[in-house]
């Protein structure tokens, strides 16, 4: 079955009806006014076991650029 991807999926009437229904549903939703917590700020408060690497050393050997 051929699909025309340029054709609108919904008519203008469908879009206006859907948006009105969604707005009414959001009005009754108690969590819609709650601000989401930033993931990075929430992750900073967690301390994973064994995650303290302050006593570890890292040694890397750096070579100058060489011709192939």
C-alpha distances in whole Angstrom, upper triangle without the diagonal:
4,7,10,12,15,15,17,16,19,21,25,26,24,25,29,29,27,30,33,32,32,35,37,36,37,40,41,40,43,42,40,43,44,44,42,45,45,43,46,49,48,48,51,53,52,54,53,55,56,55,58,58,61,64,62,62,60,61,59,60,60,60,60,58,58,57,55
4,7,9,12,12,15,14,18,20,23,25,23,24,28,28,27,29,32,31,31,34,36,35,37,40,41,40,43,41,40,43,44,43,42,44,44,43,45,48,47,47,51,52,52,54,53,55,56,55,58,58,61,63,61,61,59,60,58,59,58,58,59,56,57,56,53
4,6,9,9,11,11,14,17,20,22,20,21,24,25,23,26,29,28,28,31,33,32,33,36,37,36,40,38,36,39,40,40,38,41,40,40,42,45,44,44,48,49,49,51,50,53,54,52,55,56,58,61,59,59,57,58,56,58,57,57,57,55,55,54,52
4,5,6,9,10,13,15,18,20,19,19,23,24,23,24,28,28,27,30,32,32,33,36,37,36,40,38,36,39,40,39,38,41,40,40,42,45,44,45,48,50,49,52,51,54,55,53,56,56,59,62,59,60,57,59,57,58,57,57,57,54,55,54,52
4,6,8,9,12,14,17,20,18,18,21,23,21,22,26,26,25,28,30,30,30,34,35,34,37,35,33,36,37,36,35,37,36,36,38,41,41,41,44,46,46,49,48,51,52,50,53,53,55,58,56,56,54,55,53,55,54,54,54,51,53,52,50
4,6,9,12,13,15,18,17,17,20,22,21,22,25,26,25,28,30,30,31,34,35,35,38,36,33,36,37,36,35,38,37,37,39,42,42,43,45,48,48,50,50,53,54,52,54,55,57,60,58,58,56,57,55,56,55,55,55,53,54,53,51
4,6,9,10,13,15,14,15,18,19,19,20,23,24,24,26,28,28,29,32,34,33,36,35,33,35,37,36,36,38,38,38,41,43,43,44,47,49,49,51,51,54,55,53,56,57,59,62,60,60,58,60,58,59,58,58,58,56,57,56,55
4,6,7,9,12,11,11,14,16,15,16,19,20,20,22,25,25,26,28,30,30,33,32,29,32,33,33,33,36,36,36,39,41,41,42,45,46,46,49,49,52,54,52,55,55,57,60,59,59,57,59,57,59,58,59,59,56,58,57,56
4,7,10,12,10,10,13,14,13,15,18,18,18,21,23,22,24,26,28,27,31,30,27,30,32,32,31,34,34,35,37,39,39,40,43,45,45,48,47,51,52,50,53,54,56,59,58,58,56,58,57,59,58,59,59,57,58,58,56
4,7,8,6,7,10,11,10,12,15,15,16,18,20,20,21,24,26,26,29,28,26,29,31,31,31,34,35,35,38,40,39,41,44,45,45,48,48,52,53,51,54,55,57,61,59,60,58,60,59,61,60,61,61,59,61,61,59
4,5,5,6,9,10,11,13,15,16,17,19,20,21,23,25,26,27,30,30,27,30,32,33,33,36,37,38,40,42,42,43,46,48,48,51,51,55,57,54,57,58,60,63,62,63,61,63,62,64,63,64,64,62,64,63,62
4,5,5,6,9,10,11,12,14,15,17,19,20,21,23,25,26,29,29,26,28,31,31,32,35,36,37,40,41,41,43,46,47,48,51,51,55,57,54,57,58,60,63,62,63,61,63,62,64,63,64,64,62,64,64,63
4,5,5,6,9,10,11,12,14,16,17,18,20,21,23,24,28,28,25,28,31,31,32,36,37,38,41,42,42,44,47,48,48,52,52,56,58,55,58,60,61,65,64,65,63,66,64,67,66,67,67,65,67,67,66
4,6,5,6,9,10,11,12,14,16,16,18,20,22,22,26,26,23,26,29,30,30,34,35,36,39,40,39,41,44,45,46,49,49,53,55,53,55,57,59,62,61,62,61,63,62,64,63,65,65,63,65,65,64
4,5,5,6,9,10,10,12,14,15,16,18,20,21,24,24,21,24,26,27,27,31,32,33,36,37,37,38,41,42,43,46,47,50,52,50,53,54,56,59,58,60,58,60,59,61,60,62,62,60,62,62,61
4,5,5,6,9,10,11,12,14,15,17,19,20,23,24,21,23,26,27,27,31,32,34,37,38,38,40,42,43,44,48,48,52,54,52,54,56,58,61,60,61,60,62,61,64,63,64,64,63,65,65,64
4,6,5,6,9,10,11,12,14,16,17,19,22,23,20,23,26,27,28,31,33,34,38,38,38,40,43,43,44,48,48,52,54,52,55,56,58,61,61,62,61,63,62,65,64,66,66,65,67,67,66
4,5,5,6,9,10,10,12,14,16,16,20,20,18,20,23,24,25,28,30,31,34,35,34,36,39,40,41,44,45,48,50,48,51,53,55,58,57,59,57,60,59,62,61,62,63,61,64,64,63
4,5,5,6,9,10,10,12,15,15,18,18,15,18,21,22,22,26,28,29,32,33,33,35,38,38,39,43,43,47,49,47,50,51,53,56,56,57,56,59,58,60,59,61,62,60,63,63,62
4,5,5,6,9,10,11,13,14,18,19,16,18,21,23,24,28,29,31,34,35,34,37,39,40,41,45,45,49,51,49,52,53,55,59,58,60,59,61,61,63,63,65,65,64,66,67,66
4,5,5,6,9,10,11,12,16,17,15,18,20,22,23,27,29,30,34,34,33,36,39,39,40,43,44,47,50,48,51,52,54,58,57,59,58,61,60,63,62,64,65,64,66,67,66
4,5,5,6,9,10,10,14,14,12,15,17,19,20,23,25,27,30,31,30,32,35,35,36,40,40,44,46,44,47,49,51,54,54,55,54,57,57,59,59,61,61,60,63,63,62
4,5,5,6,9,10,13,14,11,13,16,18,19,23,25,27,30,30,30,32,35,35,36,40,41,44,47,45,47,49,51,54,54,56,55,58,57,60,60,62,62,61,64,65,64
4,5,5,7,9,12,14,12,14,17,19,21,25,27,29,32,32,31,34,37,37,38,41,42,46,48,47,49,51,53,56,56,58,57,60,60,63,62,65,65,64,67,68,67
4,5,5,6,10,11,10,13,15,18,19,23,25,27,30,30,29,32,34,34,35,39,39,43,45,44,46,48,50,54,53,55,55,58,58,61,60,63,63,63,65,66,65
4,5,5,8,9,6,9,12,14,16,19,22,24,27,27,26,29,31,31,32,36,37,40,43,41,44,46,47,51,51,53,52,55,55,58,58,60,61,60,63,64,63
4,6,8,10,8,9,13,15,17,21,24,26,29,29,28,31,33,33,34,38,39,42,45,43,46,48,49,53,53,55,55,58,58,61,60,63,64,63,66,67,66
4,6,9,9,11,13,16,18,22,25,26,30,29,28,31,33,33,34,37,38,42,45,43,45,48,50,53,53,55,55,58,58,61,61,64,65,64,67,68,67
4,6,6,8,10,13,15,18,21,23,26,26,24,27,30,29,30,34,35,38,41,39,42,44,46,49,49,52,51,54,55,58,58,60,61,61,63,65,64
4,6,7,8,12,13,16,20,22,25,24,22,25,28,27,28,32,33,36,39,38,40,42,44,47,48,50,50,53,54,57,57,60,61,61,63,65,64
4,6,5,9,10,13,16,18,21,20,19,22,24,24,25,28,30,33,36,34,36,39,40,44,44,46,46,50,50,53,53,56,57,57,60,61,60
4,6,8,10,13,16,18,21,21,20,23,25,25,26,30,31,35,38,36,38,40,42,45,45,47,47,50,50,53,53,56,57,56,59,60,60
4,6,9,12,15,18,21,20,19,23,25,24,26,30,32,35,38,36,37,40,41,45,45,47,47,50,50,53,53,56,57,56,59,61,60
4,6,9,12,15,18,17,16,19,21,20,22,26,28,31,34,32,34,36,37,41,41,44,43,47,47,50,50,53,54,54,57,59,58
4,6,9,12,15,14,13,17,18,18,20,24,26,30,32,30,32,34,35,38,39,41,41,44,44,47,47,50,51,51,54,55,55
4,6,9,12,11,11,14,16,16,18,21,23,27,29,27,29,31,32,36,36,38,38,41,41,44,44,47,48,48,51,52,52
4,6,9,8,7,10,12,12,14,18,20,24,26,23,25,27,29,32,32,35,34,38,38,41,42,44,46,46,49,51,50
4,6,5,6,9,10,12,14,17,19,23,25,22,23,25,26,30,30,32,31,35,35,38,38,41,42,42,45,47,47
4,6,5,6,9,10,11,15,16,20,22,19,21,23,24,28,27,29,29,32,32,36,36,39,40,40,43,45,44
4,5,5,6,9,10,13,15,19,20,17,18,20,21,25,25,26,26,29,29,33,33,36,37,37,40,43,42
4,5,5,7,10,13,15,19,21,17,19,21,21,25,25,27,27,31,31,35,35,38,40,40,43,46,46
4,6,6,7,11,13,17,19,17,18,21,22,25,26,28,28,32,33,36,37,40,41,42,45,47,47
4,5,6,9,10,14,16,13,15,17,19,22,22,25,25,28,29,33,33,37,38,39,42,44,44
4,6,8,10,14,15,12,13,16,16,20,21,23,23,27,28,32,32,36,37,38,41,44,44
4,7,10,13,15,13,14,17,18,21,22,25,26,29,31,34,35,39,41,42,45,47,47
4,6,10,12,10,12,15,17,20,20,23,24,28,29,33,34,38,40,41,44,46,46
4,7,9,7,9,12,14,16,17,20,22,25,27,31,33,36,39,40,43,45,45
4,6,5,8,11,14,16,16,19,21,24,26,30,32,35,38,39,41,44,43
4,5,8,11,13,15,15,19,20,24,26,30,32,35,38,40,42,45,44
4,6,8,11,11,12,15,17,20,23,26,29,32,35,37,39,42,41
4,6,9,11,11,14,15,19,21,25,27,30,33,35,37,40,40
4,6,8,9,12,14,18,20,24,26,30,32,34,37,40,40
4,5,5,8,10,14,17,20,22,26,29,31,33,37,37
4,6,8,11,14,17,21,23,26,29,31,34,37,38
4,7,10,13,17,20,22,26,29,32,34,37,38
4,7,10,13,17,19,23,26,28,31,34,34
4,7,10,13,16,20,22,25,27,31,31
4,7,10,13,16,19,22,24,27,28
4,7,10,13,16,19,21,25,25
4,6,10,13,15,18,21,22
4,7,10,13,15,18,19
4,7,9,12,15,17
4,7,8,12,13
4,6,10,12
4,7,9
4,6
4
